Amino acid sequence: MQPLESWGRYPKARQAAVSVHWRTDPLPRVHGSLLPFGQGRSYGDCCLNEGGTLLATSRLDRFIDFDPGRGVLRCEAGVRLGDILAFAVPRGFFLPVLPGTRFVSVGGAIANDIHGKNHFRAGTFGRHVLQLELLRSTGERTVCSPAENAELFAATVAGLGLTGLITWAELQLKPVQGPFIESETVPFRGLDEFFALDADSSQRFEYTVAWIDPRPRGLRGLYFRGDHSARAGKAPPPREPKGFPIDLPGFAVSGPAVAAFNALYYARGRLRTGRKLVRYAPFFFPLDAVGRWNRVYGSQGFLQFQCVVQDRAALGALLERIASSGLRSSLGVLKTFGDVASPGMLSFPRPGATVALDFPNRGAETFALVEALESIVRDAGGALYPAKDARMSPATFAAAYPRAGQFERQVDPAFSSSFWRRVRAA
Ligand SMILES: Cc1cc2nc3c(=O)[nH]c(=O)nc-3n(C[C@H](O)[C@H](O)[C@H](O)COP(=O)(O)OP(=O)(O)OC[C@H]3O[C@@H](n4cnc5c(N)ncnc54)[C@H](O)[C@@H]3O)c2cc1C
């Protein structure tokens, strides 16, 4: 088995790995703690377990049952969301919540209670989980749902893999006419224009998200919005992308190179405004066109910073701090969360604006920037996203996740992670 790492490739962890082949298998007996591992699409250390053992779930990839009358799918937890779409779209169904990559497992989607471009309508992934089976280190298998073993269910959704191994889950899919999205791109400048566009678009469109470029000369961005098209038809499922062949040297993601890329991307977006009919994959997963694009950042990896804040002044301060840092980000995303309640005790989404940016790992310089951003978020009463985090302090975690104590009572004592030990350090 290849060494397992997180998407940001920072931090590095030394850990053993055991593959889970069957949902009926018992948990392996190991020295040290256990942690489930999906597709390693989390950026930081919530999928890492330094000194312990990862339970690799990529072989737990079977569909178990599908009820086309109700649109309910039961599958093993290692099934990837892209594989569900490839199966469901030709049958007239779609996943109600999707992240920015299709290479995420069902178990990982539940354990981080992921959100998509339609949070203001659909809420998080966990809201669409009807039930799941949890295998605990005692050997006990517990079926959990919002009605049955509800406390354990609320701990397992956004439970960061700490309550046990999810072996299978039952998901409510939603009906669609076909594989197409009516999409539109609108360029904007500054936060006021973003919020005006967003207020209007969230009334009229199901999916919204913006790409942003915070520069010393001011913020600019491209606003993407879309709806499922009523047009029926077939589209072949997207192919497995070719992997990025090498780790690039540091200058490939230097400030000038990123600034040049962003200028080109913005100019291209300005030429492509207006409505278009596109297949679902390039609309939802534009980054999946290149496999393992994280190698662009070299072996030292990169950090993603994603937070949610309600206060617009704090959002402005964050973007100004980034713009003046000299560390340009080519993958900035800005969107708003609605007020649909999240089902998990540790769910990240809450009302406000969420911004996500990638920074190359330049050691002290990058850590200082991320720390400064974290303190703006903490002072504003916001939260950082565990799925994207590698540096948050225990104080910031405790302030943003007040149900952590209640959650801790549901943690399986044989399970742990690098993230958990970091944020719960005394
Ligand atoms: C390009 C890109 C775009 C992204 N866009 C978004 C986005 O728009 N919205 C969003 O919310 N996230 C987004 N993410 C983050 C991603 O959706 C989450 O990190 C997700 O949890 C990754 O799933 P995974 O299968 O790779 O799990 P891993 O990263 O391997 O693990 C994540 C967590 O799930 C736990 N886990 C995995 N399997 C199980 C199981 N069977 N039982 C119990 N626990 C389990 C692990 O222990 C770990 O704590 C994005 C990531 C990338 C790389």
The ligand as an SDF file (V2000), in Angstrom:
LIG
                    3D

 53 58  0  0  0  0  0  0  0  0999 V2000
  -10.2040   19.9980   -4.4780 C   0  0  0  0  0  0  0  0  0  0  0  0
  -10.9700   19.8570   -3.1980 C   0  0  0  0  0  0  0  0  0  0  0  0
  -12.1630   20.5390   -3.0570 C   0  0  0  0  0  0  0  0  0  0  0  0
  -12.8890   20.4210   -1.8600 C   0  0  0  0  0  0  0  0  0  0  0  0
  -14.0620   21.0990   -1.7630 N   0  0  0  0  0  0  0  0  0  0  0  0
  -14.7970   21.0050   -0.6290 C   0  0  0  0  0  0  0  0  0  0  0  0
  -16.0390   21.6730   -0.5040 C   0  0  0  0  0  0  0  0  0  0  0  0
  -16.4900   22.3750   -1.4160 O   0  0  0  0  0  0  0  0  0  0  0  0
  -16.7440   21.5100    0.6500 N   0  0  0  0  0  0  0  0  0  0  0  0
  -16.2780   20.7370    1.6780 C   0  0  0  0  0  0  0  0  0  0  0  0
  -16.9670   20.6450    2.6930 O   0  0  0  0  0  0  0  0  0  0  0  0
  -15.0910   20.0850    1.5870 N   0  0  0  0  0  0  0  0  0  0  0  0
  -14.3550   20.2030    0.4620 C   0  0  0  0  0  0  0  0  0  0  0  0
  -13.1630   19.5320    0.3600 N   0  0  0  0  0  0  0  0  0  0  0  0
  -12.7020   18.7370    1.5080 C   0  0  0  0  0  0  0  0  0  0  0  0
  -13.2250   17.2980    1.4540 C   0  0  0  0  0  0  0  0  0  0  0  0
  -14.5560   17.2540    1.0040 O   0  0  0  0  0  0  0  0  0  0  0  0
  -13.2040   16.7020    2.8680 C   0  0  0  0  0  0  0  0  0  0  0  0
  -11.9310   16.8420    3.4270 O   0  0  0  0  0  0  0  0  0  0  0  0
  -13.6310   15.2310    2.8910 C   0  0  0  0  0  0  0  0  0  0  0  0
  -13.8130   14.8470    4.2220 O   0  0  0  0  0  0  0  0  0  0  0  0
  -12.5840   14.3290    2.2510 C   0  0  0  0  0  0  0  0  0  0  0  0
  -13.0800   13.0100    2.2120 O   0  0  0  0  0  0  0  0  0  0  0  0
  -12.0870   11.7530    2.0950 P   0  0  0  0  0  0  0  0  0  0  0  0
  -12.8680   10.5890    1.6460 O   0  0  0  0  0  0  0  0  0  0  0  0
  -10.9020   12.1270    1.2770 O   0  0  0  0  0  0  0  0  0  0  0  0
  -11.6930   11.5510    3.6160 O   0  0  0  0  0  0  0  0  0  0  0  0
  -10.2890   11.7150    4.3420 P   0  0  0  0  0  0  0  0  0  0  0  0
   -9.7370   13.0610    4.0030 O   0  0  0  0  0  0  0  0  0  0  0  0
   -9.4350   10.5490    4.0770 O   0  0  0  0  0  0  0  0  0  0  0  0
  -10.7670   11.7170    5.8620 O   0  0  0  0  0  0  0  0  0  0  0  0
  -11.5200   12.8050    6.3500 C   0  0  0  0  0  0  0  0  0  0  0  0
  -12.1080   12.4490    7.7060 C   0  0  0  0  0  0  0  0  0  0  0  0
  -13.0860   11.4400    7.5120 O   0  0  0  0  0  0  0  0  0  0  0  0
  -12.8420   10.3570    8.3980 C   0  0  0  0  0  0  0  0  0  0  0  0
  -13.3530    9.1580    7.7130 N   0  0  0  0  0  0  0  0  0  0  0  0
  -13.0960    8.7500    6.4610 C   0  0  0  0  0  0  0  0  0  0  0  0
  -13.7370    7.5910    6.2070 N   0  0  0  0  0  0  0  0  0  0  0  0
  -14.4300    7.2610    7.3260 C   0  0  0  0  0  0  0  0  0  0  0  0
  -15.2610    6.1660    7.7030 C   0  0  0  0  0  0  0  0  0  0  0  0
  -15.5290    5.1570    6.8630 N   0  0  0  0  0  0  0  0  0  0  0  0
  -15.7660    6.1470    8.9530 N   0  0  0  0  0  0  0  0  0  0  0  0
  -15.5220    7.1590    9.8320 C   0  0  0  0  0  0  0  0  0  0  0  0
  -14.7490    8.2120    9.5150 N   0  0  0  0  0  0  0  0  0  0  0  0
  -14.2030    8.2690    8.2860 C   0  0  0  0  0  0  0  0  0  0  0  0
  -11.3340   10.3840    8.6140 C   0  0  0  0  0  0  0  0  0  0  0  0
  -10.9650    9.7470    9.8160 O   0  0  0  0  0  0  0  0  0  0  0  0
  -11.0660   11.8680    8.6590 C   0  0  0  0  0  0  0  0  0  0  0  0
  -11.2950   12.3820    9.9360 O   0  0  0  0  0  0  0  0  0  0  0  0
  -12.4020   19.6020   -0.8070 C   0  0  0  0  0  0  0  0  0  0  0  0
  -11.2090   18.9030   -0.9660 C   0  0  0  0  0  0  0  0  0  0  0  0
  -10.4920   19.0230   -2.1450 C   0  0  0  0  0  0  0  0  0  0  0  0
   -9.1960   18.2630   -2.3040 C   0  0  0  0  0  0  0  0  0  0  0  0
  1  2  1  0
  2  3  1  0
  2 52  2  0
  3  4  2  0
  4  5  1  0
  4 50  1  0
  5  6  2  0
  6  7  1  0
  6 13  1  0
  7  8  2  0
  7  9  1  0
  9 10  1  0
 10 11  2  0
 10 12  1  0
 12 13  2  0
 13 14  1  0
 14 15  1  0
 14 50  1  0
 15 16  1  0
 16 17  1  0
 16 18  1  0
 18 19  1  0
 18 20  1  0
 20 21  1  0
 20 22  1  0
 22 23  1  0
 23 24  1  0
 24 25  2  0
 24 26  1  0
 24 27  1  0
 27 28  1  0
 28 29  2  0
 28 30  1  0
 28 31  1  0
 31 32  1  0
 32 33  1  0
 33 34  1  0
 33 48  1  0
 34 35  1  0
 35 36  1  0
 35 46  1  0
 36 37  1  0
 36 45  1  0
 37 38  2  0
 38 39  1  0
 39 40  1  0
 39 45  2  0
 40 41  1  0
 40 42  2  0
 42 43  1  0
 43 44  2  0
 44 45  1  0
 46 47  1  0
 46 48  1  0
 48 49  1  0
 50 51  2  0
 51 52  1  0
 52 53  1  0
M  END
$$$$
